[in-house]
Amino acid sequence: MKKIISLMMALLLVAGCLDAVAQSKPRGGKKGASPYIEGRQKVRQDDYDTLWKFTNFSTKDTRIYYMPYDYSVMPAVARQKKANWGDFTPVVNYLQRMSRATATICAIYAVNPEIEDNAQHDALVEQAKVEAKEALDAFEEWKGKMEMRNKLTYQVAEIDYRYFKGVNYYNEKREEPLIRVGLLMYFGTKKRPIFTPDTVSRTFDDIRFFPNDATIVESWIPQIDTIALYLKENERKGVLLTGYSDNQGTEAYCIGLSRQRAVEIKKALLMRGIEADRIEVEAKGDADPIGDNETREGRIKNNRVSIKIQ
């Protein structure tokens, strides 16, 4: 009798352990289920761990993901008999498995921030657009050969590399003139902006000064307030203040006056709560005139501080 009771207790103990193990397993099988995508589609947990570990680029209400992938290799990869997509493979696998999934893929690039020549910048932009389009066209052609029925739309966009990477203008230097930043992706058919408003750089008019003077004129105070507010709302951005003067005086005098003007704007921003490491000051003296120094009106235009959000 005792042996029967002991055997029953052992069986009950084993059954209790098995029940506890069963309750600890995630629903949906061994791999578990991932969060919803666009309300309906799901992927397995292992896919979630690889595919969705992108940097969430947009707001919490918009599922936009970033992948640091060199899209320029797409044409060469697409020509291979057995394409090896590298870091892009999780996306390709997902699209092949979810044969009717729709998505938008945006190739993003940046022109090296060190390039200030407008003509060179524009030429690089055109080069980047052509290169990105060729890459995306190559992927679309490969998708057709694989008989993938996913409806994909493609975009190309230029971004400010310094803002996107969250680095200060002088903290990271890049050598290449054209930077292939990667791909942005979102899934579903809902149209939405790729970039949120705070990713778009804003321009501000030059702040003007009287000749031979570095005092901020009262009428420019509202603009300084606006700049400070913009920097507070966009905490990953900084500002470059470049001081200028006319050509009345020695080179040393003009450089010193232009620097003091930029410093005065910096002081005003510091007083409004902007961190010092987000403000850069540059002095160019009488360089880069926007007015004719031979006339009074032209010299007035040249006494300024330019504002460059970066």
C-alpha positions in Angstrom: 0.0 0.0 0.0 2.8 2.4 0.9 4.5 1.7 -2.4 1.3 2.6 -4.3 0.9 5.9 -2.3 4.6 6.8 -3.0 4.2 6.1 -6.7 1.0 8.2 -6.9 2.7 11.1 -5.1 5.7 10.9 -7.5 3.4 10.9 -10.5 1.6 14.0 -9.1 4.9 15.8 -8.6 6.0 15.1 -12.2 2.7 16.2 -13.5 3.0 19.5 -11.6 6.5 20.1 -13.0 5.3 19.5 -16.5 2.4 21.8 -16.1 4.7 24.6 -14.8 7.0 24.2 -17.8 4.1 24.3 -20.2 2.8 27.5 -18.6 6.3 29.1 -18.9 6.5 28.5 -22.7 5.4 31.5 -24.8 2.3 31.1 -26.9 2.7 30.4 -30.6 5.2 27.6 -30.4 8.8 27.3 -29.4 10.0 30.5 -31.1 7.2 32.7 -29.8 5.3 35.4 -31.6 6.6 38.8 -32.4 4.7 42.1 -32.1 2.2 43.0 -34.8 3.3 44.7 -38.0 0.7 47.0 -39.5 -1.9 45.4 -37.3 -2.0 41.9 -38.9 1.2 40.5 -40.2 3.5 38.6 -37.8 7.0 37.2 -38.0 8.7 34.6 -35.9 10.6 35.6 -32.8 14.0 34.8 -34.4 13.1 37.1 -37.3 12.1 39.8 -34.9 15.4 39.6 -33.2 17.3 40.1 -36.4 15.0 42.0 -38.7 13.7 44.6 -36.3 16.9 45.5 -34.5 17.1 48.7 -36.5 17.4 52.2 -35.0 13.9 53.5 -34.7 14.3 56.7 -36.7 10.9 58.3 -36.3 8.4 59.0 -33.6 6.8 56.2 -31.4 3.7 56.4 -33.6 5.4 55.6 -36.8 7.2 52.3 -37.5 10.1 53.5 -39.6 13.4 51.6 -39.3 17.0 52.3 -40.3 19.5 49.8 -41.7 23.1 50.8 -42.2 23.4 49.0 -45.5 25.6 50.0 -48.5 23.0 49.9 -51.2 25.5 50.6 -54.0 26.4 46.8 -54.0 22.8 45.9 -55.0 23.4 45.8 -58.8 26.4 43.4 -58.4 24.7 41.2 -55.9 21.5 41.0 -58.1 23.7 39.6 -61.0 25.0 36.7 -58.9 23.5 33.2 -59.5 22.9 32.9 -55.8 22.6 36.4 -54.5 24.2 37.0 -51.1 22.5 40.2 -49.7 24.6 40.3 -46.5 23.1 42.5 -43.9 20.0 43.0 -46.1 19.3 39.2 -46.0 16.7 39.4 -43.1 14.6 41.8 -45.1 14.8 39.7 -48.3 13.9 36.6 -46.3 10.9 38.3 -44.8 9.7 39.6 -48.2 10.0 36.1 -49.7 8.1 34.5 -46.9 5.5 37.2 -46.6 4.8 37.1 -50.4 2.2 39.8 -50.4 3.8 42.1 -47.8 4.1 45.7 -49.0 6.9 48.1 -48.1 8.6 51.3 -48.8 12.4 51.3 -49.1 14.2 54.6 -49.1 17.9 54.9 -49.9 19.4 57.8 -47.9 22.7 59.5 -48.6 24.5 62.6 -47.4 27.1 64.9 -49.0 30.2 65.3 -46.8 29.6 68.3 -44.5 33.1 69.5 -45.3 32.1 70.3 -48.8 30.9 73.9 -49.0 31.2 74.6 -52.7 27.6 74.7 -54.0 28.5 73.4 -57.5 30.4 70.4 -56.1 27.5 69.7 -53.7 24.9 69.8 -56.5 27.0 67.5 -58.7 27.3 65.0 -55.8 23.6 65.1 -55.2 22.9 64.2 -58.9 25.5 61.4 -58.7 23.9 60.1 -55.5 20.4 60.1 -57.0 21.5 58.2 -60.1 23.5 55.6 -58.1 20.6 55.0 -55.6 18.1 54.6 -58.4 20.3 52.1 -60.2 20.6 50.1 -57.0 16.9 50.1 -56.2 16.0 49.3 -59.9 18.4 46.3 -59.7 16.7 45.0 -56.6 13.3 45.4 -58.2 14.5 43.5 -61.3 15.9 40.7 -59.1 12.6 40.6 -57.2 10.8 40.0 -60.5 13.1 37.1 -61.4 12.4 35.5 -58.1 8.7 35.9 -58.8 8.2 37.8 -55.5 4.8 39.4 -55.5 5.5 42.0 -52.9 4.5 45.5 -53.9 7.5 47.7 -53.1 7.8 51.4 -53.6 11.2 53.1 -53.6 12.5 56.5 -52.6 15.8 58.4 -52.5 16.5 61.2 -50.0 19.4 63.4 -48.9 19.9 63.9 -45.1 22.3 65.9 -43.0 24.8 63.2 -41.9 25.8 65.1 -38.8 22.2 65.3 -37.5 21.4 61.7 -38.4 24.4 60.3 -36.6 23.9 62.6 -33.6 27.5 63.9 -33.7 28.9 67.4 -33.4 30.2 69.0 -36.6 33.8 68.7 -35.4 33.6 65.4 -33.6 33.5 63.1 -36.7 35.3 63.6 -39.9 34.5 61.6 -43.1 36.9 61.4 -46.0 34.5 60.3 -48.8 32.6 63.1 -50.6 29.4 61.1 -50.8 28.2 59.1 -47.8 25.8 56.2 -48.4 24.1 56.3 -45.0 21.8 53.3 -45.5 18.2 52.4 -46.0 15.0 53.4 -44.3 12.1 51.1 -44.4 8.5 50.9 -43.3 6.0 48.2 -44.0 2.3 48.5 -45.0 0.4 50.7 -47.5 -0.3 53.7 -45.3 1.4 56.8 -46.7 3.5 58.6 -44.1 6.4 61.1 -44.2 9.8 59.4 -44.1 11.3 62.3 -42.2 9.8 64.0 -39.2 9.8 67.9 -39.1 12.8 68.1 -36.8 15.0 66.3 -39.3 14.7 69.2 -41.8 17.3 71.8 -41.3 16.0 75.4 -41.0 17.7 78.5 -42.3 17.9 81.8 -40.6 18.8 85.3 -42.1 22.1 86.8 -41.3 22.2 89.0 -38.2 23.5 92.5 -39.2 25.7 94.9 -37.3 26.6 98.5 -37.6 30.0 99.2 -39.1 32.9 99.0 -36.6 30.5 97.7 -33.9 29.8 94.3 -32.3 26.7 95.4 -30.3 23.6 93.3 -31.1 20.9 95.7 -32.4 17.6 95.4 -30.5 15.6 94.5 -33.6 17.5 91.2 -33.9 16.6 89.9 -30.4 13.4 88.2 -31.7 15.4 86.2 -34.2 17.9 85.1 -31.5 15.0 84.0 -29.4 13.7 82.0 -32.4 17.0 80.4 -33.0 17.3 79.4 -29.3 13.8 77.9 -29.3 14.6 75.9 -32.5 17.8 74.5 -30.9 15.9 73.5 -27.7 13.3 71.7 -29.8 16.1 69.9 -31.8 18.5 68.8 -29.2 20.7 66.8 -31.6 21.5 69.9 -33.7 24.1 72.6 -33.2 24.8 76.0 -34.7 27.8 77.5 -36.5 28.1 81.3 -36.1 30.4 82.8 -38.7 31.3 86.5 -38.2 32.1 88.8 -41.1 33.1 92.5 -41.5 33.6 94.9 -44.4 37.2 95.7 -45.5 37.6 99.0 -43.6 40.7 98.3 -41.4 43.6 96.0 -41.2 43.2 92.2 -41.6 43.8 91.7 -37.9 41.1 94.3 -37.0 38.5 92.8 -39.4 39.1 89.3 -38.1 38.9 90.4 -34.5 35.7 92.4 -35.1 34.0 89.5 -36.9 35.0 87.1 -34.2 33.6 89.4 -31.5 30.3 89.7 -33.4 29.9 85.9 -33.4 30.9 85.7 -29.8 28.2 88.2 -28.9 25.6 86.0 -30.6 27.0 83.0 -28.7 26.7 84.8 -25.4 23.0 85.6 -26.2 22.3 81.9 -26.9 24.1 80.8 -23.8 21.9 83.2 -21.8 18.9 81.4 -23.3 19.9 78.0 -22.1 21.8 76.6 -25.2 24.8 74.4 -24.2 28.2 75.8 -25.1 29.3 72.6 -26.9 26.4 73.0 -29.4 27.7 76.5 -30.5 30.7 76.9 -32.8 32.2 80.3 -33.6 34.2 81.2 -36.7 35.7 84.5 -37.8 36.3 85.3 -41.5 36.9 89.0 -41.4 36.2 90.6 -44.8 36.2 87.3 -46.7 33.2 86.2 -48.7 31.6 89.6 -49.2 27.9 89.6 -50.2 28.0 93.4 -50.9 30.3 95.7 -52.8 32.9 97.1 -50.3 33.3 100.1 -52.6 29.9 101.4 -51.6 28.4 102.3 -48.3 25.3 100.0 -48.9 27.6 97.1 -49.8 29.7 97.5 -46.7 26.6 97.5 -44.5 25.6 94.1 -46.0 29.0 92.7 -45.2 28.8 93.4 -41.4 27.0 90.3 -40.4 27.0 86.9 -38.6 25.7 84.0 -40.6 23.7 81.2 -38.9 24.2 77.6 -40.0 22.2 74.9 -38.3 24.2 71.6 -38.4 
